[in-house]
Amino acid sequence: MAWIHAWLGLLAGWILFAMFLTGTASYFRPEITQWMQPELRASAVPAEQAAQAAIGHLQATTPDDQQWFIYLPDDRTGVTRVFARAKPNPEKPPARRPELKLDPATGQPLEARDTRGGEHFYRFHFQLQIPHPWGRWLAGVCAMFMLAAIVSGVITHKRIFVDFFTLRWSKGQRSWLDAHNASAVLALPFHAMITYTGLITLVAMYMPWPIKANFDKPDTFTTAAYGAPAEAKASGRPAPLLPVTPMIEAAARQWNGDRPRTIVIRNPNDAAATVTLLRATAGRLNARPDSITFSGATGQQLSRSPSPGPAIAAAGVMLALHLGHFAGPALRWVYFFMGLTGAAMVGTGLVLWVVKRRKPNAKPFFGLRLVERLNIGVIACLPTGMAAYLLANRLIPADLPGRAELEVKAMFWTWFGLAVVSLVRPARRAWIETLGLAAVAFAALPAVNALTTDRGLIASLRAGDGLFAAFDLAMLAIAALCGLAALKASAKPKPPERRAAHAGQPAAPVSKPAKARENADAL
């Protein structure tokens, strides 16, 4: 079990560290997106008003589309997002138009810089910037390794309760072992939950055979499992689309007062038009939304998603536990800090692998040097790349075409470029310099934000803009953490000391049984 724990953790460790770090940032995905579009100001508008305003804009601009997708604002977004799909062309499939952000109150388009925002960290977390489906498969394999490493780690832990309270500083290998054990034990239930639910989220992709054996088409499975309405074809007879406000009110009565989060309108302004309302999942421990479909021409309710069976309900709860959408601000911060302990657990485990195998006054073998350099390239350089992504959002001209892709490239060029540069530096100096650079990059974010926007830290505090003020303070806290890590890396390691029987006398040699017990504890 110790062998399995060590090698599974090592082989998948670097990808798992990146998944944990970017996944942890994703718990504030909407807030990161808001920060990366400082031109937008959130406003509280009832769902009925926001929906009708968005439909009014779509009616005025693209009334003949095949589908409209409307994502209503909530307390974390503050704007309405709409997508439209054009009618099918015999020569090419229906095209999805670019996303539009609308003012919830008026339905007028909002001008903001093009960016992927927090969505980039979320997508990278489980796709690893690799084309579909290979990135998801790689992330899934690493998650399987992680789950096996957690189980084998629990089995090999003989002092799991004691290690919760044990953290000795400046003790070399023992300190790294304590840090690894403490970060693992502190949030062990969270680590097991987040790993298992992450696998379950994509289990239909990893194990598609039951669906293929029982359903001819994926759409039939979706309809049977989730009650999704079947795609209806346009009748070709024009009919005005009725207001959606009565439909939202009717749905709210059936949902105990809950409002919809998403509206899908198929074949608008046609006699066969349908309006599907998807229930908001915020505050509910089930990420699978209920849905109600109305006729867009008559307003009559056509269908409602059935009560989910045990398997679908369990899958919805697991998805909600993984995403954390149900969590309020306090619990979301708990998710965030527990995610950081996961990254710390993986990172300290990777460093411990090197520390345990480094022999004093012995030339390190190739595998040891390779692991150490990969540790520097991922653990120390990835945070700088993430900071570069945020800095690029402020430094790239807001109206430059293709700027969203440039922001993403800035992250990877900085991450991989810094990792390559670190190869020419001694390992200890590389740790100090890359961690120090990460501290400088994160500390620069509030300053750059203040110089390029009117929503700097001081201005945000005066205006009561909690989101922008909290973001800048969080960046300063991360900068301090990276700076502390660089300071610790710069400290000279102390030579090992042996306890003498009497003062002034040489230390007694360590007996073989004691040495064996020490090795077992380290393992």
N, C-alpha and C positions, 0 to 999 in steps of 0.2 A: 504493500500500500504506500509506503514511503517513496519507493521507486516510481510508482504511478503518479503520485502527487508531484514529485519533483519534475519529471520529464513532461507530463502533460501541461503543467503550468509553464514550463520553459518554452515548449514548442509553440504554444498559442499565446504566450504572455504579452508579446509586443502588440499584437492585434487587439487582445483583450484590454490592454491599457488604453489604447486609442478609442475603443468602443466605450469603455467606462467613462473616459473623460468627456468625449463629445456627447454621449448619452446623458451624462449628468448636466451638461449645459443645456440640453434639450428640455429639461423641466421648466425652463424659462424661455421656451421658444417664442411665444407671442411677444414677450417683453423685449427680447433681443431684436425681433423684427421692428418693433416700435422704435427702439433706440436707433436702428439703422435707417429709419425713415423719419428724420426729425421734422420734416415739413408737415407731417400729419399730426393733427390734434384730436385726441379722442373726445367723443361726446356721447352722453347717455341719451338714447332715443328708444322708445318702445318698439318691440319687434314688428308690430303691425305697420307703424309709420315707415320704418326702414324698408320693409318688404315692398310696400306699395310705391315708395319712392324709387327703389331699384327697378321694379317692373315698369314704371313710367319712363325711366331712361331707356330700358331695352325696347319698349314699344316705339320710342321715338327714333332709335338708331338702327336696330336690327329686328323688325317685327316678323320677318319671315324665316327665322332660324328654326332648326329642328328641336333644339333643347336649350333651356336656360338653367344655369346653376347659380343659386343665390345663397351666399353664406352670410348670415346676419351677424351684426356686431354683438359682442358680449362685454363683460367688465374687463377682459384682458386684451381685446383687439381694438374696439372703438370705431372701426370703419366697416363698411359693407364691401364684400368681395364678390364679384360676379364673373362667371365664365359663360360663353355662348358657343354652341356647336352649329355650324351651318348645315343646311340641308344636303343630303348626299348627292354627289355628282357621279354619273355613270363612269366617268373616267378616273375618279380618284375618291378615296374614302372621305367622309365628312371631317372637315378640319375644325380643330378647337381653337377658338380665337384667344388672343392674349388676355391675361387676367386684367380686370379693371378694379380699381378701388374707388368707391363712391362715398359721397357725404351721406351719412344715414338719414339726415333730416331732409335734404333737398334732392338727393339722387344725382347730383352733379359730379362729374369725374374729378378726382383729386390728383394733383400733380405731385409726384414724389420720385426720388431717385430710384432707379432700378436696382434691386438687390434681392438675393435669396434669403437674407436675414437669418433668423434662427432655424429656418427650414434646412439650411445647409448642414448644420451640425446634426440635426435629426436624421437626415437622409444618409449622411456619412456613417452614422452610428451603426446602421444595419445593412448598408450597401457598400461601404468602403470605397466609394468613387469608382466602382467596377461595374461594367454593363450588366444589366439584368439578364439572367438570374444569378450570375456567377458570384457577384458580391454578396448576395443574400445567402448563397450556399456556403461561402467561406465563413461568413459571420456565424452561420448556424453550426458549422463544424467546430469553430472555436468555442461557441457556447456549450456544445456537448463536452469538449475538453474541460471547460470551466466547471461544469456540473460534476464531472468525474473527479476533478481536483478538489472540489469542496467536500464531496463524500469521503474521499480517501484522506483528506486533511483532518476531518472530524475523527475518523477511525484511528489515525496515528496520534491524535492529541490526547495525551494522558493527563494533562494538567490544564484543561480548557477553562476551568473556573479561575484558577490561580493566574493564568496568563491574561485574564481580563484586567487584572490590577497590576501587572508587572511591566515596567518600562524603564530600563536602565540606560542612562545616557553615557556616551563616550567610552563604551566598552567593546568597540570593534564588532566582531562577529556576533557577540551576545546581544548588542544593541540592535543590530539589524534583525536578529531572530525575534527579539521582544517586540520590535515595531511591526514585524510581519504578523506575529501572533495576536497582538493587541488590535490591529486594524481588522484582522479577520474575525476575531471573536466578538468585537464590539458590535458589529452589524451582521453577524452570521445569518440570522433569519432573513434579513433583507437581501443579502447576497444570494442565498439559495432561492428566495422568491423571485428576484429580478432575473436570475439566469433561467430558471424553469419556465416562468411566464413568457420570457422572450422566445424560448423555443416553441412553446405552445402557440404563440401568435402566428408563426409561419408554418405550423405543422402540416397544413394542407398542401404546401409546396414541397416539404420534405417527404411526405407520405401521401401522394395523390391517388394511390390505387383504389382505396375504398370508394372515392367519388367516381372515378372512371368506371368502376365495376357496376355501379348502381344508377348512374345518370349518363344519358347520351350527350348532353351539352352542359357546360358550366352554368348557363343561365337557369336551367331547370333545377339544379342543386341550390342555387341562390334563392330561387322562389320557394322551394320546399323548406329550406332551413331558416330563412329569415323573413319569409313572407313578402319579398320584394315583388312589386307588380310587374307583370310581363310587359315587354316593349310593345306599345300599340302604334299602328301605322296611321298616318294622317288620312282623313276621309276625303280631303279635297274640297269640302264644303266650308266656306268662311263662316266664322261665328266669333263674336267679340268675347274676349277673356274677361270673366267676371272679377270683381275685386276680391283680393285674398283675405282681407280683414275678417269677414264672417267665417271663413274657413279656419283661420288661426284661432278665433274664439271658440269654434266648435271643437277643434282639436284640444285646446287647453282644458275644456270641460272634461274631456275623457282622460286627460293626463294629470288630473288633480292640480291644475293651475300652471303646469309647466308650459313653456313656449317652445316653438321650433327653433332649431339652430340652422337648419339647411332647408331650402325649398328647391325642388326640381320640377320644372314645367316642361312638358313634352308637347310638341306640336302646338305652340301658342297660336291663338286666333284661328283655330280650326275646330270643327264640330266635335272632333275626337280628342281635344286637348285634355290633358290630365295635370293636376297639381298635387305633387307628393310632398308632404311635410314630414321632416325627420326630427324627432324629439331631441332637445338639448340633453347632453349627458353630463354636464357640469353638476357636481354635487351628488351624482348617482353612481353607485358601485357596480355599474354595468356599462361598458363602452359600446355595446350594440344598441343603436337607437331604435325605438319604436317608430313606426311610420303609419300615416293615414293618407289615402289617396282620394281626391275629389275630382269630379268632372269640372274642367275649366269652363265649359259652356253653360252648364246648368247649376253648378255648385253642389250637386248631390254627392254624398259620400259613396265611393265605389268599393273601397276595401280598407281593411286595417290589418296590420301585421299581427299574426296570432301570438299567443303567449309562448315564449320559447320553451323548448324541451329542456331537460336537465343538462344535456351535453352543450347545447348552444348557450344556455344561461351560464354554465361554468366557464365556457370559453370567453364570454363577455366579461365576466368578473376578472378572469386572469388578465385579459387585455387591459382592463381598467387599472388593475394593480400595477401593471408594467408601465403604462403611460402616465398614471397619476393625475388624469384630468379631473377626477372627483375631488382632489385635495384642495383645501383652502390655502391661503398664503402661509400659515404657520406649518401645516403638514407638508407643503411643497418645499419649504426650506429644510424640513427633516429629510425628505427625499434627496435633496441636493447634497446635504452633508453626508448622508449614508452612501450616496454615489461616490463622493470624494474618498470615503474610507475604502470603497472597492478599488478605486484607482491606486490608492496607497498600498492596499494589500498586494495587488499585482506587482506594482513597482518595487516594493521592498522585497518581494519574493525573488524578482529577477536580480536585484542587487545582491541579495543573500547568496544566490547560486554562485556568483563570482567570488564573493568574500570567502565563502567556505572552501573554495578550491584554490585560492591563491596561497602559495607557499612562500614564507620569508626567504629571501636570498635565492630564489629559484626562478628561472626564466619561464614566464607563462606560456602554456601551450597554445596552439592556434585557436582551438575552440573557446578557450577562456578569453582570448583577445577579441574574438568575433562577438561573443555574447556581451562583453563590456562595451564595445563600440555600438552595438545595436541598442543597448540600454541607454547610452548617451543620446543616440539619434532619435529615440522615441520618447523616453521619459523627460529629457531636458529640452529637446528641440521642438516637440509638438506644441507645448504651451506657447512658445514664441510664434509658431505658425498661426495659432488661433488668435493671438494678439494682432498679428499682421493682417489677418482677415478683417478685423474690426477697424484697424488703422486705415486700411485701404478704403473702407467705406467713407471715411472722412476726407482722405487725401485725393482720391480720384475725382475729377470734375463730375458734378451731379448730373450733367446733361450729356455725358460722353456715351455714345452708343456701345452696347455690349459691356457695360461696366460691371454687371453682375458676374459675368464670367471672369473678368479681370480680378475681382475681389477673391474669387475662389482660387484662381491661379496664384495670387499673392500668398495665400496660405501655404500652398504646396511648394512653391518655389522657395519660400522662406524656410519651411520645415526641412525639405530635402537638401537645399543649399547649405543651410547651417550644419546639417548632419555630415555633409561631405567635408566642409571646412574643418569640423572638429576632428576629422581623421588625421590631420597633420599636426595636431597638438597633443602633448602628453595627456594621458587619460585624466589624471587629476586636474590638470589645468583646464581641460575641455569641460569637465563637470562645472567648475567654478565659473568659467566664462559664459557657457550657454545658459546656466541658471541665472547668472547676473544679467545677461541680455534679456531674458524673459521678464525679470523684475523691471528693467528699464522700459521695455515695451508696454507692459501693463500700466506702469506709472505714467507713461506718456499719454495714455488714452484720455483721461479727464482733461489734460491740458490741450490736446489737439481738439477735443470736442468743444471746449470753451472758445478756442480761436477760430473755429470754422462754423459754429452755429451760435444761436442766441439762447441755447439751453445748457450752458455750462453749469458746474456744480453750484456756484454762488447764486447765479440767476435762478436755477431750479429751486434752491432752498427758499429764496425770497418769494417765488411765485407759487410755492406749494406743489411743485411738480415732483411728486414722490418717486415716480418711476425713473426719471433721468438722474435725480439725486442719488437714489439707491444704486443705480448702475455704476455711477462714478465711484461711489464709496466701495462697492464690491470690487471694482478694478484695482483700487488702491490696496484693499485687503489682500487680493491675490498677488499683487506686486510685493507686498511685505512678506508673504509666505514664500515666494520664489527667492526673495532676497535673503530670508533666513536660511533657506536650503543652500544657497550659494555660500553663506557665511559658515555653515556647518561643514560644507565640503572643503572649505579653505583651511579648516583647523587641522593641524598636524596630528596624525594618529599617534597615540601614546604606545610606548613599548609594553608588551605584556608583563605583568607583575605577578610574582609568586609570593604567597604569604609565608613569612618565616615563623619558626616555632618561638624564637626569642629575638628580641631586638639586637641587631648587630651580627646575627648568625645567618649563614646562607640558608636559603629555603630548602626544605626537604623535597626530594623528588616525588613526583606524583605517582601513586601506586597504580598498577594496571587495572584493578577493579574500579578505582575512582576515575581513571581516564576513560574506561569503558562507559561508566555512567554519564560522564560529561559528553562523550560523543553521542550517546543515545538521546540525551536531552537536546543537543543541538539538532539532531535529525528530526 
